């Protein structure tokens, strides 16, 4: 079952604007975390929530706080909407043109790489969005993500597609074992989803993975992430 889409978010946002105008308010401040909790409590739809908030912005509106990371989506997004003279102000962001635009050479190369597998940059972006949807604050540091939520800390090594011989999962796991200094920190490896990695992961005894507090994140080309 899918969560609410952008139409549901847009409807709530427009109703909030209308109610604020009727109450003689000049400004309306909305935070993505609060809006998401109201509309999509049981589904991770934070990117959709933020897209809707950006979509209803007009010239003169202000982004008070940007989300952490580079995706533009997250629970920290806070926007102040100016409710005055809305009819005569243009959209803050230009609407996308219909149809599929011609791809640049850079985009063609990127698309070719995606067919082969997700790069470290692609994996990092996908995992960042996935973590933000789950309420984590995320920072990228030297090929890894450090996520924090309340008193929890999670370190994720990013292993995207690279040239040369493909490294086995146990070899990748050996790299993260060398980083383990804090017994209270959770550790994971993020990789391209494959039957080979799933099989190798299942061959590692459960008691070992449990004691080490380590897991693996497998991401497919559509941006879906599953934690094992």
VOPA-148473 format. One record per residue: z, y, x of N, C-alpha, C in turn; residue in three letters. Coordinates in steps of 0.2 Angstrom, whole numbers, padded with zeros to 4 digits, always signed. Atoms other than C-alpha are relative to their C-alpha. Layout:
ZYXZYXZYXALA ...
This chain:
+0000-0006+0004+0000+0000+0000+0000+0006+0004UNK +0000-0006-0004-0005+0017+0007+0005+0005-0002UNK -0005-0005+0002+0006+0032+0007-0004+0006-0003UNK +0004-0006+0003+0001+0049+0000-0005+0003+0005UNK +0005-0003-0004-0015+0057+0006+0001+0008+0000UNK -0001-0007-0001-0019+0075+0010+0000+0004-0007UNK +0000-0003+0006-0023+0079-0008+0007+0001-0003UNK -0006-0001+0003-0005+0076-0013+0004+0005+0004UNK -0004-0005-0004+0002+0087+0001-0003+0007-0002UNK +0002-0007+0002-0010+0101-0003+0002+0002-0007UNK -0002-0002+0006-0005+0101-0021+0007+0002+0000UNK -0007-0002+0000+0014+0102-0017+0000+0007+0004UNK +0000-0006-0004+0010+0116-0004-0003+0006-0004UNK +0002-0005+0005+0000+0126-0017+0005+0002-0005UNK -0005-0001+0005+0013+0124-0030+0006+0004+0003UNK -0005-0004-0003+0026+0130-0018-0002+0007+0001UNK +0002-0006-0001+0016+0145-0014+0000+0004-0007UNK +0000-0003+0006+0014+0149-0032+0007+0002-0003UNK -0007-0001+0002+0032+0147-0036+0004+0006+0004UNK -0003-0006-0004+0037+0159-0021-0003+0006-0002UNK +0003-0006+0002+0025+0172-0027+0003+0002-0007UNK -0003-0002+0006+0032+0171-0045+0007+0002+0001UNK -0007-0002-0002+0049+0173-0037+0000+0007+0004UNK +0000-0007-0004+0043+0190-0029+0001-0001+0007UNK -0001+0001-0007+0044+0182-0012-0006+0002+0004UNK +0005-0002-0004+0033+0189+0002-0002-0005+0005UNK +0001+0005-0005+0034+0175+0014+0003-0007-0002UNK -0002+0007+0001+0036+0156+0013+0000-0004+0006UNK +0000+0004-0007+0042+0145+0028+0001-0007-0002UNK +0001+0007+0001+0038+0127+0028+0001-0004+0006UNK +0000+0005-0005+0043+0113+0040-0002-0007-0001UNK +0004+0007+0001+0033+0097+0042+0005-0005-0001UNK -0005+0005+0000+0049+0086+0044+0003+0000-0007UNK -0003+0000+0007+0056+0092+0027-0005-0002-0005UNK +0006+0001+0005+0039+0092+0018-0001-0008+0000UNK +0001+0007-0001+0036+0074+0025+0005-0004-0004UNK -0005+0004+0003+0053+0068+0019+0000+0000-0007UNK +0001-0001+0007+0050+0075+0002-0006-0004-0003UNK +0006+0003+0003+0033+0068-0001-0002-0007+0002UNK +0002+0006-0003+0031+0053+0010+0006-0004+0003UNK -0006+0003-0003+0049+0046+0013-0001-0007+0002UNK +0001+0007-0002+0043+0028+0014-0006-0002+0004UNK +0006+0001-0003+0027+0030+0023-0001+0005+0006UNK +0001-0004-0006+0023+0037+0041-0007+0004-0001UNK +0006-0004+0001+0010+0051+0036+0001+0007+0003UNK -0002-0007-0004+0016+0065+0048-0007+0003+0001UNK +0006-0003-0002-0002+0068+0054-0004+0003-0006UNK +0003-0002+0006-0008+0070+0036+0004+0006-0002UNK -0004-0005+0002+0006+0081+0032-0001+0007+0004UNK +0001-0006-0004+0003+0093+0047-0008+0003-0002UNK +0007-0002+0001-0016+0093+0043+0000+0005-0006UNK +0000-0003+0006-0012+0099+0025+0003+0007+0001UNK -0003-0007-0002-0001+0113+0032-0004+0005+0003UNK +0005-0004-0004-0014+0119+0044-0006+0002-0005UNK +0005-0001+0004-0027+0118+0030+0001+0006-0005UNK -0001-0005+0005-0019+0130+0018+0002+0007+0004UNK -0001-0006-0004-0016+0143+0032-0005+0006-0001UNK +0005-0005+0000-0024+0160+0030+0001+0005+0006UNK -0001-0004-0005-0026+0174+0042+0006+0005-0001UNK -0006-0004+0001-0010+0183+0045+0006-0005-0001UNK -0005+0005+0000+0000+0167+0043+0002-0002+0007UNK -0003+0001-0007+0011+0162+0058+0003-0007+0001UNK -0003+0006-0002+0015+0146+0067+0006+0001+0004UNK -0006-0002-0003+0033+0149+0071+0002-0005+0005UNK -0002+0005-0005+0036+0132+0080-0006-0005+0000UNK +0005+0005-0001+0023+0120+0087+0003-0006+0001UNK -0003+0007-0002+0025+0101+0088+0000-0001+0007UNK +0000+0002-0008+0029+0094+0105-0006-0005+0001UNK +0006+0004-0002+0015+0085+0114-0006+0004-0001UNK +0007-0003+0000-0004+0089+0113-0004-0002-0006UNK +0004+0002+0006-0009+0081+0096+0000+0006-0005UNK -0001-0005+0006-0003+0096+0085+0003-0002-0006UNK -0004+0003+0005+0006+0084+0074+0007-0002+0002UNK -0006+0001-0001+0024+0082+0073+0005+0003-0004UNK -0005-0002+0005+0041+0085+0064+0002+0007+0002UNK -0003-0007-0002+0044+0102+0073-0005+0005-0003UNK +0004-0005+0003+0029+0110+0065+0003+0005-0005UNK -0003-0005+0005+0035+0126+0056-0005+0006-0001UNK +0005-0006+0001+0023+0139+0048+0003+0005-0005UNK -0002-0005+0005+0027+0155+0039-0006+0003-0003UNK +0005-0002+0003+0015+0159+0026+0001+0007-0003UNK +0000-0007+0003+0011+0177+0021-0003-0001-0007UNK +0002+0001+0007+0010+0177+0002-0003+0006-0003UNK +0003-0006+0003+0003+0195+0000-0008+0000+0001UNK +0007-0001+0000-0015+0199-0004-0004-0007+0002UNK +0003+0006-0002-0020+0180-0002-0007+0000-0002UNK +0007+0001+0003-0036+0182-0012-0005+0003+0005UNK +0005-0004-0005-0044+0194+0002+0001-0002+0007UNK -0001+0003-0007-0039+0184+0017-0003-0006+0001UNK +0004+0006-0002-0050+0171+0026+0005-0005+0002UNK -0004+0006-0003-0044+0154+0031+0001+0001+0007UNK -0002+0000-0007-0035+0153+0047-0004-0004+0005UNK +0004+0005-0004-0045+0138+0053-0007+0000-0004UNK +0007+0001+0004-0064+0137+0049-0001-0007-0002UNK +0002+0007+0003-0069+0123+0038-0005-0004+0004UNK +0005+0004-0004-0078+0109+0046-0007-0001-0004UNK +0007+0001+0003-0097+0108+0042-0001-0007-0002UNK +0002+0007+0002-0103+0093+0032-0005-0003+0004UNK +0005+0003-0004-0113+0080+0040+0003-0002+0007UNK -0003+0002-0006-0110+0072+0057-0004+0004+0006UNK +0003-0004-0005-0113+0084+0072-0003-0004+0006UNK +0002+0004-0006-0123+0079+0087+0005+0000+0005UNK -0005+0001-0005-0112+0072+0101-0002+0003+0006UNK +0001-0002-0007-0111+0080+0118+0000-0006+0005UNK +0000+0005-0005-0114+0070+0134+0007-0003+0001UNK -0007+0002-0001-0095+0069+0136+0003-0004-0005UNK -0002+0004+0005-0092+0063+0119-0003-0007+0000UNK +0003+0006+0000-0105+0050+0121+0003-0005+0005UNK -0003+0004-0005-0097+0044+0137+0007-0003-0003UNK -0006+0001+0003-0080+0044+0128-0001-0006-0005UNK +0001+0006+0005-0087+0033+0114-0002-0006+0003UNK +0001+0006-0004-0094+0021+0126+0006-0003+0003UNK -0007+0003-0003-0077+0019+0134+0004-0003-0005UNK -0004+0003+0006-0069+0016+0117-0003-0007-0002UNK +0003+0006+0002-0081+0002+0114+0003-0006+0005UNK -0002+0005-0005-0075-0006+0130+0008-0001+0000UNK -0007+0000+0001-0057-0002+0127+0003+0007+0001UNK -0003-0006+0000-0045+0012+0126+0003+0002+0007UNK -0002-0003-0007-0042+0023+0142+0008+0001-0001UNK -0007-0002+0000-0024+0028+0147+0001+0006-0004UNK -0001-0006+0004-0027+0045+0139+0000-0001-0007UNK +0001+0002+0007-0033+0037+0123+0007-0003-0003UNK -0006+0003+0001-0018+0026+0123+0006+0004-0001UNK -0006-0005+0000-0006+0040+0127+0000+0004-0007UNK +0000-0004+0006-0012+0050+0112+0001-0004-0006UNK -0001+0004+0006-0012+0036+0100+0008-0002-0001UNK -0007+0001+0000+0006+0031+0105+0004+0006-0002UNK -0004-0006+0002+0012+0049+0104+0000+0001-0007UNK +0000-0001+0008+0006+0051+0086+0004-0005-0003UNK -0003+0005+0003+0013+0034+0082+0008+0001+0000UNK -0007-0001-0001+0030+0039+0089+0002+0006-0004UNK -0002-0006+0004+0030+0056+0081+0001-0001-0007UNK +0000+0002+0007+0027+0048+0064+0007-0003-0001UNK -0006+0004+0001+0043+0038+0067+0006+0004+0002UNK -0005-0005-0001+0053+0054+0071+0002+0001+0007UNK -0001-0001-0007+0053+0053+0090-0002+0006+0003UNK +0002-0006-0004+0052+0068+0102-0003-0003+0006UNK +0004+0004-0005+0039+0063+0115-0002+0005+0005UNK +0003-0003-0006+0035+0069+0133-0004-0004+0004UNK +0004+0004-0004+0022+0063+0144+0001+0002+0007UNK -0002-0002-0007+0027+0061+0162-0003-0006+0005UNK +0003+0005-0005+0016+0052+0176-0002-0006-0003UNK +0003+0007+0002+0007+0039+0166+0005-0003-0005UNK -0004+0003+0005+0021+0036+0154+0003+0005-0005UNK -0003-0004+0006+0029+0042+0138+0008-0001+0000UNK -0008+0000+0000+0048+0047+0137+0001+0002-0007UNK -0001-0002+0007+0053+0047+0118+0008+0000-0001UNK -0007-0001+0002+0070+0053+0112+0001+0001-0007UNK -0002-0001+0007+0078+0052+0095+0008-0001+0000UNK -0007+0000+0000+0096+0057+0093+0003-0003+0007UNK -0003+0002-0006+0106+0047+0106-0004-0006+0003UNK +0005+0006-0002+0091+0034+0109-0005+0003+0005UNK +0005-0002-0005+0079+0035+0124-0004-0006+0001UNK +0005+0005+0000+0063+0025+0125-0005+0002+0005UNK +0005-0001-0005+0052+0024+0141-0006-0005-0001UNK +0006+0005+0001+0034+0017+0138-0005+0002+0006UNK +0005+0000-0005+0022+0013+0152-0007+0000-0003UNK +0006+0000+0003+0004+0017+0148-0005-0004+0004UNK +0005+0004-0004-0009+0003+0154-0006+0000-0004UNK +0007+0000+0003-0026+0008+0148-0005-0003+0004UNK +0006+0003-0003-0043+0002+0153-0001+0003+0007UNK +0001-0003-0007-0046+0003+0172-0006-0004+0003UNK +0005+0003-0004-0060-0002+0184+0003-0006+0004UNK -0003+0005-0004-0058-0018+0194+0003-0006-0004UNK -0003+0006+0003-0049-0034+0191+0006+0001-0005UNK -0005-0001+0005-0039-0035+0175+0007-0003+0002UNK -0007+0002-0002-0020-0036+0178+0003-0004-0006UNK -0004+0004+0005-0010-0050+0169+0006+0004-0003UNK -0006-0003+0003+0004-0045+0157+0006-0001+0004UNK -0006+0001-0004+0018-0053+0168-0001+0005+0006UNK +0000-0005-0006+0011-0042+0183+0002+0007-0003UNK -0002-0007+0002+0012-0026+0172+0007+0000-0002UNK -0007+0000+0002+0029-0031+0166+0005+0000+0007UNK -0004-0001-0007+0035-0032+0185+0000+0007+0002UNK +0000-0007-0002+0030-0014+0187+0006+0004-0004UNK -0005-0003+0004+0042-0009+0172+0007-0002+0002UNK -0007+0002-0002+0056-0020+0179+0003+0004+0006UNK -0002-0004-0006+0056-0009+0195+0003+0006-0003UNK -0002-0007+0002+0060+0006+0184+0007+0000-0004UNK -0006+0001+0005+0075-0001+0174+0006+0002+0004UNK -0006-0002-0003+0090+0009+0180+0005+0001-0005UNK -0004-0002+0006+0098+0013+0163+0000-0006-0005UNK +0000+0005+0004+0104-0002+0153+0000+0002-0007UNK +0000-0003+0007+0105+0009+0137-0007+0002-0002UNK +0007-0002+0002+0086+0014+0138-0004-0006-0002UNK +0005+0005+0003+0073+0004+0129-0007+0001+0004UNK +0006-0001-0004+0057+0000+0139-0005-0004-0003UNK +0005+0004+0003+0040-0005+0133-0007+0002+0005UNK +0006-0001-0004+0022-0007+0140-0005+0001-0006UNK +0005-0001+0005+0007+0000+0129-0006-0002+0003UNK +0006+0003-0002-0009-0009+0131-0005-0001-0006UNK +0005+0002+0005-0026-0013+0122+0002-0006-0003UNK -0002+0006+0003-0023-0026+0109-0005-0005+0002UNK +0004+0006-0002-0030-0043+0114+0003-0006-0002UNK -0003+0007+0001-0027-0061+0110+0003-0003+0006UNK -0002+0002-0006-0025-0064+0128+0007+0003+0002UNK -0007-0003-0001-0010-0051+0129+0005-0003-0004UNK -0005+0003+0005-0002-0058+0113+0002-0007+0003UNK -0002+0007-0002-0003-0076+0120+0005+0001+0006UNK -0004-0001-0006+0004-0070+0137+0007+0002-0002UNK -0006-0002+0002+0018-0061+0128+0004-0005-0003UNK -0004+0006+0004+0023-0076+0117+0002-0005+0005UNK -0002+0006-0005+0024-0087+0133+0007+0002+0004UNK -0007-0002-0004+0039-0076+0140+0006-0002-0005UNK -0005+0002+0004+0055-0083+0133+0003+0006-0004UNK -0003-0005+0004+0063-0073+0119+0006+0003+0003UNK -0006-0003-0003+0080-0072+0127-0001+0004+0006UNK +0001-0004-0006+0073-0064+0143-0002+0007-0003UNK +0002-0007+0003+0064-0050+0132+0006+0003-0003UNK -0006-0003+0004+0080-0048+0122+0005+0003+0005UNK -0004-0002-0005+0091-0046+0137-0002+0006+0004UNK +0002-0006-0004+0080-0034+0146-0002+0006-0005UNK +0002-0005+0005+0077-0024+0130-0007+0003+0001UNK +0007-0002-0001+0059-0023+0133-0005-0003-0005UNK +0005+0002+0005+0044-0024+0121-0007+0002+0003UNK +0007-0002-0001+0025-0022+0121-0003+0003-0006UNK +0003-0003+0005+0015-0010+0111-0008-0001+0001UNK +0007+0002+0000-0003-0016+0107-0004+0005-0005UNK +0003-0005+0004-0015-0003+0101-0008-0002-0001UNK +0007+0001+0001-0032-0006+0093-0005+0006+0000UNK +0005-0006-0001-0048+0005+0094+0001+0005-0006UNK +0000-0004+0006-0044+0012+0076+0007+0004+0000UNK -0006-0004-0001-0027+0019+0082+0006-0003-0003UNK -0006+0003+0003-0016+0006+0074+0004-0003+0006UNK -0004+0003-0005-0001+0001+0085+0005-0005-0003UNK -0005+0005+0002+0010-0014+0083+0005-0002+0006UNK -0005+0001-0005+0026-0017+0093+0002-0008+0000UNK -0002+0007-0001+0030-0035+0099+0006+0000+0004UNK 
